[in-house]
Structures are given as structure tokens and as C-alpha cells.
Amino acid sequence: MTFDALSSEAYHADLLGALKKYDPDIYKLIKREYHRLQNSIQLLAAENLCSRSVLAALGSILQNKTSEGFPAARLHGGSGIVDEVESTAIERAKEVFRAKYANVQPHSGTTANQIVITALLERGDKILSMATSHGGHFSHGSIDSLTAKFFEIESYRVDRETFLLDYDQIRKQARQFRPKLIICGASAYPRIIDFGKFRQIADEVGAILLADISHLSALVMGGAHPSPIDYAHVTTASTYKPGGPRGGLILAGRDYDMKIKVAGKEAVLWRQIEKTTFPGLQGTPYFNNIAAKAVFFKEAGSKEYKARQLKVAENAKWLAGALAKKGYNLLTGGTDNHMLIINVSGISEGLSSPAAQKCLEQCGIVVDKMPLPYDDKPAMTGIRLGTPIVTKNGMGAAEMDRLSDLIDGVLKNIKPAGQTERTIEQVIAENIRNKTKELAARFPIR
Ligand code: DSN
């Protein structure tokens, strides 16, 4: 391909065509993924679809720029433009979250958490966080995480009967354990999180509060879930779950410049976080990705985006209601956010979530599997459903009803096949698969 060396348009045009020519193997896989998405229903709570403008920024020449440091304080030359890119992303993030500080460099939500934790704590310090099997994220202190290797973790759990957060119990635990950091925010919790209560508990025991809103950030930006920004000392999020590019984000509200003690020395919260981002844990930021974050924050400030987040929560509630009417056992009985979690163990004898996930996918419905709190069965029994993508594609209440019928059609027809295997009859699967395809075709990715 030839192009006018002076034209950015020509340079960036038909990137897919260039790939197709050079690497048909990867090109074909991308094509297959596109068709998979167009022909099935995505109900992953942790997934979303970014806009084509975000994709364009990701696939831009900015990806090449090496430049460590922060705007106006870089180690590498030629950084004037990426300084502007990063400053734009920072200002837009601050505006859309009503924050006083934003750091758009973290490569992921997990890295954002690692940066904050290692910025504020010293090796061996205590963290109180939600147990992974009760909905907490791995990076909050799961046994195999870096967090658990370097810090002392105590986990809080949801209530055994209601599966809701029990703030009195968390307070008791905090008083006994005296953590330096409390982490709130979850990967699998379908109800409102009371960040104000968490802050009261943190203040009572002199702890710092970190809110990880990776799952909630879209609803927070859209006004469909209370914001933690001025309750938590620091807030983290991943940027792909709300519909931006992959990556992480660190935010702070009223406490952004508070004085903290690190290694016996006084430090300012946000400066300590920046020092730990670079050179602490990361090198060169991904500037194509930061540009894409900037584009996404512009989108997230729009009326359309905000209205859609209310719809995401409405759709989740509707789907939960429709499934509950059919007798499904939903964790906490329903949802206040974008996700619902179904206990599949009561649907048929010995049904586990890996089998349910496999059969649903065979019928074109893509969901997550996960363990449920207090579940001691040998195999996992929870499946998590989320409504961000179906809502983005334009679905509403009628389609949630339709989806509940299709999901029911699959789950009720899973039968034992041998000792542990579970399967769905081919004709039933094909019949549902065709209906799923029809529904997906009416709401394509645009
Ligand atoms: N937080 C994970 C999830 O909820 O699936 C993804 O990072």
C-alpha cells in the first residue's frame, strides 16, 4: 500500500485491509470474533462495547510514543502532543466523575489497585477487603494475588441469610483487626454499596478507604448508583467495563491532597500515587489507550450515555424480575445494578455453573460462572448475567422477557449425560440457538 506521507488520514485509513494482507490468520480471527458477537447475546457483567471512535484512537499512531512520567514532567523528548492527550483525558475524567484528581495511566483495574495499595501501605500492613468467593475482586487480596503476598489480609463476607453486606459486622471486624486500608467495591454483588457507611467505619478505626468501582463506574457516571468519590480517600476503576478502552483509572475527591505517612515520612496522597505509578509499577503509559480513554470520557459526559446507564439498571431489574417469576433463585432476590447472579443448583439435581454456562453458550447466550457465598458444593453453582451490552445494542423490557424465556428454555432442559456430565439435546439447542440468532440480528453492534 502506498500513502501520502503528509496525510494522517491516509496513514490511518483501512488498517484492517493492511492487516488482512499481511496477516490473514489474525485477520480471520478478528472477523470470527466480530461474527460471534453479532450472532450471540453477550450477558457478561464485566464486558461492554466501545465506540468506533474509541477503537480509532486505540489503533492510532499514538501507540508508538515512548514517554515516561506525567504531563510536563517527562523523561523523553517529543512529548508535547502526548502531554496534551493525557491532560485532556485527566480533565475529562475529573469532570465526568466530579473528582479533584485523576490518573489515567494504569494499564488495568488490577494495576490501579496495586498502585494505590503499594502507594499507601508498607509491606505487612493490614487490609480488610471483601472475600473473593463473596464477590470481592482477586486484586483485593485473594490468596494468589500480589496483594496477599505482601500484605496481611482479612476478608469480610456477606450475610449468610440475605447475602447483603452487613455493615455492623464489617465495623466489628474493622475494630478488632485495625486495618490500615479498607477496600470496598465488588465484582459480584448485585446491590447498592453504601460508600458513606464504609467511610464511617474507616474513620472510626483510622483506616484509609479505597473504593474499587470497576463494575459500578458506568452507573456512577450515569447517576444510577451513588458515587464514592468524596467518601473514599481513593477510587479505582477499569475503563472497559463502562464501555471505554481496556485500562485502569485512579480518582480522588476531597481527600486528594491529604497528608499521609509513608515509611515514617510525610507525603501527599496524590503525589504518592503518581510516584508509585511511575517509576513504582509502570513505565511508559499507553498513549493510544489514554487518547481512547479521553474519547470515552467525552462520550460518558453525554446525555445519551447517562440515559443508557439508567436503562442498563432497568433492564437488569426487569430480567431479574422475569427470571424470579419463573422460579429462579437470584442472589439477594434481585438487583439494583447491572448484574444478576443466579444459583443454578436448584434447577436440576447436580447442575453446576460450568455446565449451565456451556449449554447456554451452545444456545448463543454468553454468561459468566462463579462460586456463590457459603456454597460448599464441589462444583460452582453461580452464573452472573449483566445487561451493559444488550442495552448498548438497544434492547429493552420486551427483549429482557424474551431473554428470560430463552435462558429458561436452556436451563430447564439440561439433562445428565453420564455420571457428572450435563448436556442439552441437540434439537432443543438448535431451536433455541436459532431464536437467539434472530434476537441478536435485530440488535446488532453498530
Ligand atoms: N472483575 C472481573 C470480572 O468481574 O469479571 C474482570 O476484571
Boltz pocket constraint, residues with backbone or C-beta under 6 A from the ligand:
constraints:
  - pocket:
      binder: B
      contacts: [[A, 46], [A, 109], [A, 137], [A, 187], [A, 188], [A, 214]]
      max_distance: 6.0
